[in-house]
Amino acid sequence: MTDAPVIGVLALQGDVREHLIALAAADAVARPVRRPEELAEVDGLVIPGGESTTISKLAILFGVMEPLRARVQGGMPVYGTCAGMIMLADKILDPRSGQETVGGIDMIVRRNAFGRQNESFEAAVDVNGVEGHPVEGVFIRAPWVESVGAAVEVLAEHDGHIVAVRQGNALATSFHPELTGDHRVHGLFVDMVRASRTAESL
């Protein structure tokens, strides 16, 4: 598809392949991104789940953290799942030593809030902006959002906790939609990237 947006997946750690598949299914051109020159070539970026401290350290090591911050601040659409949500938070409760974030969403996030690996679960989640039946959310050592600023739109809650948010061109979910075969959340993000690209061309 010639007008398909080019969307990168930060390929430092985590479930990169699953996001590439989901983005392609949502009519995007999907590419792994590890270096600043690869970041410069995409219209939007997904930050996958994994281990947020490791992703932070590798982003710094690969020289991609500062260019990524600059592009997010400049309005590039970005979507973070699980650890990616933590990476997009302006503040983390109890961050690990040396842990940095990209920022972009005025929220405070609690790491591993839903429990450890053996407490992982699935749950149906109603997500504003995603039409049809609820999204099947896969929660694996998932964070939740403790609080948000006035500019942040809460898209979903589970068990009284915020699990999906949007601020401008930045989207984040506690859960992993890329693991379910339901590509509607990725479709929402692809639409955000298309809208951003259209706005830039006007």
Backbone as CSV, one residue per row, in Angstrom:
resi,resn,N_x,N_y,N_z,CA_x,CA_y,CA_z,C_x,C_y,C_z
1,MET,0.854,-1.189,0.000,0.000,0.000,0.000,0.893,1.245,0.000
2,THR,0.743,2.082,-1.031,1.687,3.180,-1.207,1.556,4.265,-0.138
3,ASP,0.332,4.453,0.394,0.159,5.496,1.397,0.307,4.958,2.817
4,ALA,0.758,3.709,2.946,0.892,3.111,4.273,1.982,3.827,5.056
5,PRO,1.696,4.210,6.296,2.734,4.846,7.114,3.838,3.854,7.474
6,VAL,5.035,4.371,7.637,6.175,3.554,8.053,6.294,3.668,9.571
7,ILE,6.120,2.560,10.255,6.137,2.572,11.730,7.229,1.627,12.215
8,GLY,8.077,2.134,13.069,9.157,1.337,13.623,8.756,0.674,14.925
9,VAL,9.455,-0.395,15.258,9.349,-1.033,16.577,10.735,-0.993,17.191
10,LEU,10.848,-0.370,18.361,12.143,-0.278,19.026,12.636,-1.686,19.343
11,ALA,13.682,-2.110,18.650,14.077,-3.520,18.658,15.314,-3.748,19.515
12,LEU,15.234,-3.317,20.765,16.344,-3.498,21.696,16.118,-4.695,22.603
13,GLN,14.857,-4.947,22.953,14.507,-6.058,23.829,12.988,-6.165,23.829
14,GLY,12.472,-7.360,24.073,11.026,-7.509,24.185,10.410,-8.156,22.964
15,ASP,9.066,-8.075,22.880,8.311,-8.822,21.870,8.193,-8.020,20.568
16,VAL,9.338,-7.834,19.934,9.444,-7.002,18.731,8.697,-7.640,17.559
17,ARG,8.934,-8.924,17.340,8.358,-9.608,16.178,6.831,-9.541,16.188
18,GLU,6.238,-9.720,17.345,4.776,-9.707,17.443,4.211,-8.340,17.058
19,HIS,4.897,-7.274,17.457,4.442,-5.931,17.077,4.598,-5.693,15.585
20,LEU,5.684,-6.174,14.999,5.881,-6.018,13.557,4.745,-6.699,12.789
21,ILE,4.357,-7.895,13.250,3.265,-8.630,12.609,1.940,-7.875,12.767
22,ALA,1.667,-7.391,13.976,0.406,-6.683,14.242,0.313,-5.394,13.436
23,LEU,1.411,-4.656,13.323,1.411,-3.413,12.550,1.178,-3.689,11.072
24,ALA,1.828,-4.727,10.558,1.623,-5.089,9.152,0.167,-5.477,8.905
25,ALA,-0.438,-6.192,9.859,-1.843,-6.585,9.733,-2.766,-5.369,9.779
26,ALA,-2.304,-4.276,10.384,-3.078,-3.031,10.472,-2.700,-2.056,9.355
27,ASP,-2.095,-2.591,8.287,-1.811,-1.827,7.064,-0.731,-0.766,7.229
28,ALA,0.274,-1.068,8.010,1.457,-0.205,8.104,2.659,-0.942,7.526
29,VAL,3.667,-0.188,7.125,4.966,-0.757,6.795,5.760,-0.777,8.096
30,ALA,6.106,-1.957,8.582,6.713,-2.099,9.914,8.193,-2.424,9.800
31,ARG,9.016,-1.733,10.581,10.462,-1.932,10.542,11.040,-1.964,11.953
32,PRO,12.021,-2.813,12.202,12.744,-2.735,13.476,13.632,-1.496,13.507
33,VAL,13.736,-0.871,14.675,14.554,0.337,14.857,15.501,0.119,16.029
34,ARG,16.783,0.262,15.768,17.780,0.164,16.840,18.666,1.397,16.920
35,ARG,18.813,2.108,15.814,19.805,3.195,15.740,19.147,4.502,15.318
36,PRO,19.793,5.635,15.636,19.207,6.938,15.308,18.846,7.095,13.834
37,GLU,19.700,6.571,12.932,19.411,6.736,11.504,18.166,5.952,11.084
38,GLU,17.883,4.836,11.767,16.656,4.083,11.483,15.435,4.809,12.056
39,LEU,15.599,5.419,13.217,14.521,6.200,13.829,14.118,7.369,12.932
40,ALA,15.093,7.974,12.276,14.830,9.145,11.434,13.957,8.817,10.229
41,GLU,13.845,7.530,9.882,13.145,7.131,8.661,11.705,6.695,8.894
42,VAL,11.237,6.721,10.142,9.882,6.233,10.421,8.935,7.380,10.749
43,ASP,7.630,7.129,10.501,6.584,8.115,10.801,6.083,8.009,12.233
44,GLY,6.288,6.851,12.854,5.847,6.611,14.220,6.636,5.442,14.785
45,LEU,6.491,5.207,16.093,7.297,4.167,16.741,6.509,3.464,17.832
46,VAL,6.684,2.138,17.915,6.155,1.348,19.024,7.314,0.983,19.953
47,ILE,7.111,1.182,21.249,8.069,0.726,22.261,7.448,-0.499,22.920
48,PRO,8.022,-1.683,22.698,7.359,-2.924,23.127,7.532,-3.215,24.606
49,GLY,6.824,-4.278,25.037,7.041,-4.795,26.375,8.415,-5.440,26.465
50,GLY,8.793,-5.806,27.664,10.112,-6.350,27.938,10.478,-5.963,29.362
51,GLU,11.685,-5.523,29.560,12.130,-5.070,30.883,12.548,-3.610,30.744
52,SER,11.805,-2.722,31.395,11.964,-1.288,31.141,13.367,-0.782,31.475
53,THR,13.979,-1.315,32.534,15.334,-0.882,32.890,16.319,-1.273,31.794
54,THR,16.189,-2.499,31.269,17.068,-2.966,30.198,16.880,-2.138,28.940
55,ILE,15.613,-1.875,28.561,15.338,-1.073,27.371,15.946,0.315,27.524
56,SER,15.802,0.904,28.708,16.370,2.232,28.979,17.883,2.237,28.784
57,LYS,18.549,1.261,29.381,20.018,1.209,29.299,20.492,0.954,27.874
58,LEU,19.794,0.061,27.142,20.181,-0.233,25.768,19.916,0.956,24.848
59,ALA,18.833,1.691,25.099,18.541,2.884,24.290,19.653,3.912,24.427
60,ILE,20.174,4.049,25.640,21.298,4.965,25.864,22.549,4.430,25.175
61,LEU,22.805,3.132,25.331,23.988,2.497,24.751,24.001,2.606,23.226
62,PHE,22.847,2.429,22.598,22.755,2.487,21.137,22.634,3.921,20.606
63,GLY,22.633,4.902,21.512,22.582,6.296,21.097,21.231,6.747,20.576
64,VAL,20.171,6.010,20.952,18.853,6.323,20.405,17.950,7.053,21.407
65,MET,18.353,7.122,22.684,17.493,7.734,23.696,17.240,9.219,23.430
66,GLU,18.293,9.985,23.223,18.105,11.432,23.022,17.368,11.750,21.723
67,PRO,17.727,11.115,20.584,16.939,11.363,19.374,15.472,10.964,19.532
68,LEU,15.218,9.894,20.281,13.841,9.465,20.509,13.090,10.487,21.348
69,ARG,13.705,10.976,22.401,13.071,12.026,23.211,12.735,13.242,22.354
70,ALA,13.692,13.631,21.507,13.499,14.821,20.676,12.326,14.623,19.712
71,ARG,12.221,13.440,19.115,11.132,13.200,18.165,9.780,13.114,18.868
72,VAL,9.743,12.502,20.041,8.485,12.442,20.794,8.058,13.848,21.201
73,GLN,9.005,14.651,21.680,8.690,16.042,22.043,8.248,16.844,20.827
74,GLY,8.768,16.455,19.658,8.394,17.134,18.418,7.083,16.666,17.826
75,GLY,6.446,15.678,18.470,5.124,15.261,18.051,5.046,13.963,17.283
76,MET,6.156,13.231,17.138,6.084,11.938,16.459,5.155,11.000,17.226
77,PRO,4.208,10.348,16.549,3.343,9.389,17.239,4.155,8.227,17.815
78,VAL,3.806,7.843,19.033,4.530,6.771,19.715,3.524,5.978,20.540
79,TYR,3.731,4.655,20.576,2.841,3.763,21.324,3.692,2.834,22.174
80,GLY,3.432,2.807,23.471,4.174,1.940,24.379,3.270,0.913,25.031
81,THR,3.706,-0.373,25.018,2.956,-1.430,25.698,3.777,-1.948,26.872
82,CYS,3.139,-2.056,28.033,3.753,-2.614,29.239,5.033,-1.847,29.591
83,ALA,6.204,-2.417,29.365,7.443,-1.680,29.622,7.493,-0.402,28.795
84,GLY,6.887,-0.447,27.604,6.820,0.752,26.769,6.008,1.859,27.409
85,MET,4.952,1.479,28.158,4.190,2.473,28.910,5.083,3.146,29.950
86,ILE,5.891,2.338,30.632,6.816,2.895,31.629,7.792,3.864,30.964
87,MET,8.284,3.503,29.765,9.227,4.353,29.044,8.614,5.692,28.646
88,LEU,7.287,5.742,28.457,6.629,6.982,28.043,6.153,7.821,29.225
89,ALA,6.299,7.308,30.433,5.856,8.048,31.612,6.830,9.180,31.938
90,ASP,6.270,10.312,32.330,7.131,11.402,32.802,7.740,11.079,34.160
91,LYS,7.079,10.179,34.919,7.603,9.829,36.243,7.251,8.378,36.581
92,ILE,8.210,7.664,37.207,7.999,6.289,37.665,8.077,6.280,39.184
93,LEU,7.143,5.552,39.818,7.280,5.316,41.247,8.372,4.271,41.465
94,ASP,9.297,4.538,42.369,10.367,3.585,42.709,11.144,3.105,41.478
95,PRO,11.706,4.012,40.690,12.503,3.555,39.538,13.768,2.856,40.002
96,ARG,14.267,1.958,39.175,15.536,1.316,39.487,16.670,2.306,39.249
97,SER,17.792,2.051,39.879,18.938,2.945,39.763,19.362,3.097,38.300
98,GLY,19.498,4.341,37.866,19.946,4.613,36.509,18.861,4.514,35.459
99,GLN,17.628,4.200,35.872,16.541,4.045,34.906,16.057,5.404,34.412
100,GLU,16.030,5.568,33.102,15.540,6.799,32.495,14.318,6.482,31.643
101,THR,13.517,7.507,31.375,12.365,7.333,30.489,12.473,8.310,29.321
102,VAL,11.710,8.001,28.290,11.585,8.920,27.154,10.668,10.068,27.539
103,GLY,9.632,9.754,28.321,8.634,10.762,28.662,7.681,10.983,27.501
104,GLY,6.787,11.940,27.660,5.821,12.247,26.614,4.382,12.173,27.087
105,ILE,4.150,11.443,28.200,2.809,11.380,28.780,2.898,11.822,30.241
106,ASP,2.071,12.784,30.591,2.072,13.354,31.943,1.360,12.383,32.889
107,MET,2.099,11.348,33.281,1.527,10.333,34.165,2.607,9.784,35.089
108,ILE,2.144,9.248,36.201,3.010,8.531,37.133,2.636,7.055,37.058
109,VAL,3.631,6.201,36.803,3.399,4.775,36.575,4.047,3.950,37.683
110,ARG,3.355,2.899,38.102,3.905,1.962,39.084,4.337,0.694,38.360
111,ARG,5.607,0.337,38.467,6.146,-0.853,37.824,5.603,-2.133,38.485
112,ASN,5.412,-3.184,37.689,4.991,-4.510,38.194,3.783,-4.420,39.132
113,ALA,2.896,-3.471,38.853,1.813,-3.190,39.796,0.832,-4.347,39.935
114,PHE,0.621,-5.097,38.847,-0.336,-6.204,38.883,0.303,-7.507,39.349
115,GLY,1.569,-7.453,39.773,2.202,-8.644,40.314,3.325,-9.159,39.434
116,ARG,3.935,-10.237,39.884,5.105,-10.797,39.205,4.677,-11.683,38.028
117,GLN,5.668,-12.307,37.406,5.437,-13.118,36.207,4.383,-14.202,36.425
118,ASN,4.430,-14.872,37.572,3.497,-15.976,37.809,2.085,-15.495,38.151
119,GLU,1.905,-14.190,38.244,0.579,-13.615,38.477,0.011,-12.985,37.209
120,SER,0.595,-13.315,36.054,0.103,-12.810,34.781,-1.323,-13.307,34.537
121,PHE,-2.104,-12.525,33.780,-3.502,-12.892,33.540,-3.996,-12.216,32.267
122,GLU,-5.169,-12.654,31.814,-5.847,-12.015,30.696,-7.179,-11.473,31.181
123,ALA,-7.610,-10.362,30.584,-8.884,-9.769,30.970,-9.447,-8.979,29.798
124,ALA,-10.770,-8.959,29.688,-11.438,-8.152,28.673,-11.433,-6.693,29.120
125,VAL,-10.988,-5.811,28.207,-10.836,-4.392,28.541,-11.571,-3.551,27.499
126,ASP,-12.480,-2.693,27.964,-13.130,-1.729,27.071,-12.192,-0.546,26.863
127,VAL,-11.781,-0.324,25.618,-10.832,0.740,25.298,-11.531,1.799,24.452
128,ASN,-11.611,3.021,24.958,-12.184,4.123,24.186,-11.402,4.297,22.895
129,GLY,-12.112,4.415,21.782,-11.453,4.575,20.493,-11.312,3.280,19.729
130,VAL,-11.577,2.144,20.398,-11.538,0.836,19.739,-12.966,0.319,19.658
131,GLU,-13.490,0.240,18.441,-14.882,-0.139,18.243,-15.071,-1.649,18.387
132,GLY,-16.306,-2.023,18.686,-16.639,-3.442,18.772,-16.483,-3.986,20.178
133,HIS,-16.260,-5.284,20.247,-16.187,-5.976,21.531,-14.931,-5.550,22.302
134,PRO,-14.882,-5.823,23.610,-13.708,-5.439,24.400,-12.422,-6.077,23.872
135,VAL,-11.320,-5.425,24.133,-9.994,-5.936,23.783,-9.583,-6.968,24.828
136,GLU,-9.006,-8.072,24.380,-8.483,-9.072,25.321,-7.087,-8.620,25.743
137,GLY,-6.966,-8.163,26.958,-5.690,-7.646,27.440,-4.864,-8.738,28.103
138,VAL,-3.621,-8.874,27.679,-2.688,-9.812,28.309,-1.775,-8.991,29.229
139,PHE,-1.865,-9.267,30.526,-1.110,-8.515,31.533,0.030,-9.388,32.054
140,ILE,1.274,-9.001,31.760,2.457,-9.761,32.172,3.382,-8.821,32.945
141,ARG,3.482,-9.014,34.242,4.260,-8.094,35.096,3.904,-6.648,34.759
142,ALA,2.623,-6.400,34.602,2.158,-5.152,34.010,2.181,-3.988,35.004
143,PRO,2.470,-2.796,34.495,2.337,-1.594,35.314,0.887,-1.117,35.320
144,TRP,0.592,-0.190,36.198,-0.626,0.591,36.029,-0.289,2.061,36.237
145,VAL,-1.227,2.916,35.869,-1.028,4.356,35.980,-1.621,4.831,37.299
146,GLU,-0.770,5.395,38.133,-1.215,5.902,39.439,-2.019,7.193,39.298
147,SER,-1.555,8.086,38.436,-2.237,9.370,38.258,-1.844,9.975,36.921
148,VAL,-2.714,10.854,36.409,-2.454,11.517,35.132,-2.677,13.008,35.274
149,GLY,-2.015,13.763,34.382,-2.227,15.198,34.313,-3.473,15.538,33.511
150,ALA,-3.806,16.827,33.481,-5.053,17.276,32.854,-5.092,17.016,31.353
151,ALA,-3.935,16.933,30.713,-3.895,16.763,29.253,-4.024,15.305,28.818
152,VAL,-4.054,14.390,29.774,-4.067,12.962,29.453,-5.498,12.432,29.420
153,GLU,-5.828,11.699,28.358,-7.129,11.055,28.231,-7.008,9.606,28.700
154,VAL,-7.822,9.223,29.670,-7.851,7.833,30.136,-8.733,7.038,29.179
155,LEU,-8.150,6.018,28.544,-8.874,5.228,27.558,-9.460,3.945,28.144
156,ALA,-8.856,3.432,29.214,-9.352,2.169,29.776,-8.899,2.024,31.220
157,GLU,-9.739,1.316,31.996,-9.391,0.940,33.364,-9.675,-0.555,33.545
158,HIS,-8.947,-1.162,34.468,-9.222,-2.550,34.857,-9.082,-2.654,36.371
159,ASP,-10.105,-3.186,37.000,-10.088,-3.407,38.449,-9.777,-2.103,39.200
160,GLY,-10.307,-0.994,38.674,-10.133,0.298,39.332,-8.833,1.012,39.034
161,HIS,-8.022,0.452,38.150,-6.727,1.055,37.828,-6.663,1.439,36.346
162,ILE,-5.988,2.537,36.051,-5.845,3.013,34.679,-4.846,2.129,33.936
163,VAL,-5.277,1.607,32.764,-4.413,0.694,32.008,-4.215,1.111,30.554
164,ALA,-4.854,2.198,30.127,-4.615,2.715,28.772,-4.842,4.212,28.776
165,VAL,-3.923,4.942,28.156,-3.983,6.405,28.154,-3.516,6.938,26.796
166,ARG,-3.904,8.187,26.543,-3.416,8.892,25.367,-3.202,10.358,25.705
167,GLN,-2.102,10.897,25.233,-1.860,12.333,25.329,-1.325,12.791,23.975
168,GLY,-2.169,13.492,23.230,-1.754,13.935,21.899,-1.428,12.755,21.003
169,ASN,-0.190,12.705,20.517,0.245,11.628,19.635,0.877,10.458,20.383
170,ALA,0.782,10.443,21.708,1.376,9.366,22.503,0.275,8.483,23.088
171,LEU,0.414,7.176,22.877,-0.552,6.173,23.326,0.188,5.153,24.175
172,ALA,-0.443,4.640,25.228,0.210,3.633,26.061,-0.825,2.698,26.667
173,THR,-0.465,1.399,26.730,-1.312,0.404,27.389,-0.468,-0.437,28.342
174,SER,-1.078,-0.822,29.463,-0.408,-1.721,30.413,-0.266,-3.120,29.844
175,PHE,-1.184,-3.462,28.959,-1.290,-4.832,28.473,-0.670,-4.973,27.080
176,HIS,-0.668,-6.230,26.605,-0.008,-6.598,25.345,-1.042,-6.994,24.295
177,PRO,-1.557,-6.084,23.478,-2.504,-6.493,22.438,-1.844,-7.267,21.301
178,GLU,-0.526,-7.154,21.176,0.185,-7.836,20.087,0.221,-9.349,20.275
179,LEU,-0.148,-9.837,21.467,-0.069,-11.269,21.747,-1.383,-12.012,21.507
180,THR,-2.418,-11.301,21.059,-3.753,-11.897,21.009,-4.266,-12.166,19.603
181,GLY,-3.655,-11.606,18.573,-4.198,-11.718,17.228,-5.281,-10.693,16.930
182,ASP,-5.643,-9.869,17.911,-6.606,-8.776,17.723,-5.788,-7.507,17.478
183,HIS,-5.874,-6.976,16.260,-4.991,-5.867,15.874,-5.678,-4.503,15.934
184,ARG,-6.789,-4.409,16.678,-7.534,-3.143,16.674,-6.799,-2.015,17.400
185,VAL,-6.070,-2.318,18.458,-5.315,-1.257,19.141,-4.184,-0.762,18.239
186,HIS,-3.529,-1.691,17.545,-2.518,-1.276,16.576,-3.156,-0.471,15.442
187,GLY,-4.382,-0.854,15.068,-5.101,-0.084,14.053,-5.366,1.340,14.515
188,LEU,-5.730,1.491,15.792,-5.913,2.831,16.358,-4.622,3.642,16.251
189,PHE,-3.491,3.007,16.561,-2.216,3.718,16.489,-1.855,4.046,15.041
190,VAL,-2.080,3.111,14.119,-1.801,3.387,12.702,-2.636,4.585,12.228
191,ASP,-3.890,4.666,12.666,-4.734,5.819,12.319,-4.155,7.118,12.891
192,MET,-3.615,7.044,14.108,-2.973,8.225,14.708,-1.779,8.679,13.869
193,VAL,-0.993,7.715,13.394,0.183,8.047,12.581,-0.253,8.656,11.253
194,ARG,-1.275,8.067,10.631,-1.793,8.613,9.372,-2.273,10.057,9.556
195,ALA,-3.026,10.291,10.629,-3.556,11.639,10.898,-2.424,12.631,11.115
196,SER,-1.388,12.204,11.832,-0.235,13.070,12.080,0.479,13.404,10.780
197,ARG,0.644,12.394,9.926,1.327,12.601,8.652,0.528,13.535,7.748
198,THR,-0.794,13.380,7.769,-1.659,14.262,6.974,-1.564,15.696,7.463
199,ALA,-1.564,15.873,8.791,-1.468,17.219,9.373,-0.153,17.897,8.992
200,GLU,0.925,17.119,8.962,2.238,17.682,8.621,2.294,18.128,7.163
201,SER,1.518,17.454,6.299,1.582,17.765,4.873,0.706,18.943,4.483
202,LEU,-0.169,19.392,5.405,-1.071,20.510,5.104,-0.332,21.841,5.164
